[in-house]
Amino acid sequence: MGNLKKLRQYKRKWFAPKTSSGWNKGDPAHIRRAHVLRAHHGDLLSAARSKQALANVNSGPAGDRETAKKAAADAQYFFNKYRARQGRKR
């Protein structure tokens, strides 16, 4: 019974995105961002939120700091692009 409880706790730690983008921390920034934007059909806000969620999941003491840092940078990039585009529409 104890192993089943540990397995359930272990499974809860992993991030399960709604959209699979092919994002990989080993890729250069322009490749990562192109994959995410293509997966979200050009929606900058959706892309930013998905990478922000990934960064938040990996930011804890047991998380992968490299993934968190790169995901946060990509999220900030998409948020900035979204804000710039919103400014042009007004």
Secondary structure, 3 states (H helix, E strand, C coil): CHHHHHHHHHHHCCCCCCCCCCCCCCCCHHHHHHHHHHHCCCCHHHHHHHHHHHHHHCCCCCCCHHHHHHHHHHHHHHHHHHHHHHHHHC
